[in-house]
Structures are given as structure tokens and as C-alpha cells.
């Protein structure tokens, strides 16, 4: 029987139309929550609404535009009267070598992965403060700790998400709002379809992951829900790496030379 840790609670999820955001949304609803899902992908949101029913409220929004974020999060208050949990998942990147990367591509990436988390947290926290508290989970990335060739903007933005989450945890604790960050490694989502669909590239990644596989979105959603639940009521300002051991595997396995 599925635990229902979120019965009667309301959550906001950004990037709710696909990938990790969609998995978090489905898991929340399975545990009794009402979810306001923000995404720029209107067809994807419509599809999720058809699948998930009345517990899901789709809101088309650009998470880099503050007015759209404020309106989208306000939909939670208008429909359900409160906000108890928020998951800031939306992301993406434009890659390129530092010497070639256009400033527009840098701005696009950093705005999407870092500025959006600030803007969403700002408005989520205002509503949570009025609701008596809550929990915010921000999706960073293992790239926030480990640099990625061609991914300077993405890695920088994701590193910023970690520090921002710690700062938010400090500032928002008096309002009974907890803030934590989750740092996924390789996750089988549309954003990495090019890697997962090309066996040589895929194998290069899998060779670095001790558990030998990419995560499913559901395997990332589960620890996110834990951090937003009462099970984690004394956890705030921390970062949880969900990467199959990738972070600890970067040193070459010299034991293979002796075999």
C-alpha cells in the first residue's frame, strides 16, 4: 500500500510536463497531494492533466519570467488556499566552449537553471509563510560539483542552486520553511536523449557509474519527496547527491590493470 504522506497538501512543481518533474508530480498525487504544475510545454501539460485528473492543475509558464511565476504559484492559492511543498525542477542548457560560447547562450542557461530557482523560491516562500510553513526542494545537478567540458554555464548555474538553497534555508527557517537541494547524476530523461540513444557515448557515462545504470526519473523523485515530507522535518540546508555513486568514481580503477 502506498504511503500517503501528502494527504490534503498542496504542492507546486516546475518542469512538470516531463522527466523528473513529471515523476515528482505523479508520486505526489499518488500520496494524496494536489499539484499545480508549471511548464512552458503546453501540449505536455495537457497530456499530464488527462492522465492525472482533478488533483493536477496545469499552468503554462516561463520560469524565467517573474510575472508568470507569480501568477502560476498564485494558482495554488486560488485553487487550494495554501502551499505546503514546492519542487523547482525546470532546467536545460546550451553548451559550448568558454572561448566560443555566446553571451546569449550563457544567459539562457544561467537564467533557466539558477535565476528561475530564485524567482520560484521567492514566490513559493511568500505563500508558504502565509500557510504556516512548508518545504522547498531545488533540483541542482552533480555538475554543480563536477565540471563538465562545454558546460560551464550549466555547471556554474547548478552550483549556484546549491548555495542559494543553503542561503534560503537560513533565511526561511524562522518561517518554518525548509529548503534542500538534490543533485542528480545521469537520469534517463528527454534532456539526455542524445546520450542515451548513442551507445558509445552512453557507455562512457555508464563506465563511470558504480551502480551501472542511469537513474529513472522515479529514482530521483523518491528522495525529493522524502526531503519535502515530515520524515525529513529536521533536515534543511543540505544537499543530497543521487547519482549511483558517480561522484566517487572519477579516479581510474587501477585494479583492472592487475587482472
Buried (B, 14 or more C-beta within 10 A) or exposed (E): EEEEBBEEBBBBBBBBBBBBBBBBBBBBBBBBBBBBBBBBBEEBBEBBBEEBEEBBBBBBBBBBBBEBBBBBBBBBBEEBEBBBBBBBBBBEBBBBEEEEBEEEBBBBBBBBBBBBBBBBBBBBBBBBBEBEEBBBBBBBBBBBBBEBEBBBBBBBBBBBBBBBBBBBBEEBBEBBBBBBBBBBBBBBBEBBEEBBEEEEEBEEBBEBBEBEEBBBBBBBBBBBBBBBBEEBEEBBBBBBBBBBEBBEBEEEEEEEEEE
